[in-house]
Amino acid sequence: MEIVKAELRDVKRLAELNKNLIEDERHPNPMNIAELTERMEEWLVTDYICYLAKENGDIVAYCLYRDDGGHYYMRQLYVDRAHRRKGIATQLLDWLYENVWTDKKVRLDVLAHNEDAVAFYKRYGFRIGVYRMEK
């Protein structure tokens, strides 16, 4: 597996994976691929940084985050459906902690009903710091 920083030429594939993430976590986001592509491009040229996990040149996972000053905010971590249960998310996070996130904490949001993601992040060592509620 190769881990590299995303470039603007990657936004279409990132948008496709983002659409899968939205579907998999049952998020109410109604955006289509074109809208997600535009949003991803805007993120990458402004506040966000993205690292990709590649196998044989294909993007199989990504992590999108930004530096919020006092901490890093991880907005999205996603592994392509065909490549799950191989330790790719763990390897990507390990690499980020060793090479990028060396100086401050990382925060993230997880949908409460996404039990698999909650369990994964807990196993990785994340702890609940806040409950955000909506009505």
C-alpha positions, 0 to 999 in steps of 0.5 A: 500500500502506498500513502500519498497526498491527494491532488486536484486530479483525484477529486472525481474519485474522492467524490465517488468514494464520498458518495459511498460513504454517505450511503454506507453511513446512511447520512441524509446528505442529498448531494450528487457526484457532480456536487460532491466533486465540486465540494471536494475540489473547494475543500482541497484548495482551501482548508482541507488536506487529504491523504490517499491509500493506493493499491496498484495505483488505485485509490482504495481509501482516503482521509480528509482533515484540516488543521483547526489550530488547537487540534486536527479535525478529521472530516472523513475517513473511508475505505472502498467497500471492496477493500475493507477488513484488510487493515487499510484504515488502521494503516492510514491512521497509523501513517498520519499519526507517525508523519503528520499528526505529531503535535496535537489531538485529532477530533472527529464526528461519527453518526451515533447510529454508525455502530461499526465506525464508533467501534472502530474508532474506540478500538483505535483509541478515540474516546467520546469527548462530547455528545452533540444532539440535534432535533 
